[in-house]
Amino acid sequence: MDWQFLYMSLAVKIVLAVFVSYSVCFDLYRDRIPNQLTRMMMFEGLFVQVAEYGTDGFTLYLKGVGALFLVTGLLYLLKAMRGGDCKFLIAAGGLLGPKGGIWLLTLSMLIGALIGIHILAADIHRTGRGRHYLHFGLPIYLGYLAMLLMGEYVM
């Protein structure tokens, strides 16, 4: 069986859209992504993968979680990403699998870099100094939207 599963099912799109929308709201308004939201997403990801692919879905789920754990764990240790964002992306890796999770992370990082450069330039121009961090929920949300728009080209 091919482990790359080249499409995102409708169930994955809907589940991820709901969780990503909630996470960006919490991140922007409360400055954190709640652990309860991440836990629910982990369980929902496992349920969706197993419901769609059976035992292969469980393996895909573990590979997605593992791949994103390694990459975001390194980013967390380098202080490039906060813990809630890492946990949220790990849960998204469970829903999307390793390939989709890495794509989401890559698109989110690129979008986050563009937003961060813009915010930093605006802050430096206005105050003479820049902000230290970026709420990463918004780039994750925009990265997910980019994945939906690119569709089969990404997945």
Secondary structure as the mmCIF struct_conf table of DSSP 4:
data_model
#
loop_
_struct_conf.conf_type_id
_struct_conf.id
_struct_conf.beg_label_comp_id
_struct_conf.beg_label_asym_id
_struct_conf.beg_label_seq_id
_struct_conf.end_label_comp_id
_struct_conf.end_label_asym_id
_struct_conf.end_label_seq_id
TURN_TY1_P TURN_TY1_P1 TRP A 3 GLN A 4
BEND BEND1 TYR A 7 TYR A 7
HELX_RH_AL_P HELX_RH_AL_P1 LEU A 10 ARG A 30
BEND BEND2 ASP A 31 ARG A 32
HELX_RH_AL_P HELX_RH_AL_P2 ASN A 35 TYR A 53
TURN_TY1_P TURN_TY1_P2 GLY A 54 GLY A 54
HELX_RH_AL_P HELX_RH_AL_P3 THR A 55 LEU A 77
TURN_TY1_P TURN_TY1_P3 LEU A 78 LYS A 79
BEND BEND3 ALA A 80 MET A 81
HELX_RH_AL_P HELX_RH_AL_P4 GLY A 83 THR A 127
BEND BEND4 GLY A 128 ARG A 129
BEND BEND5 HIS A 132 HIS A 132
TURN_TY1_P TURN_TY1_P4 PHE A 136 PHE A 136
HELX_RH_AL_P HELX_RH_AL_P5 GLY A 137 MET A 150
HELX_RH_3T_P HELX_RH_3T_P1 GLY A 151 TYR A 153
TURN_TY1_P TURN_TY1_P5 VAL A 154 VAL A 154
#
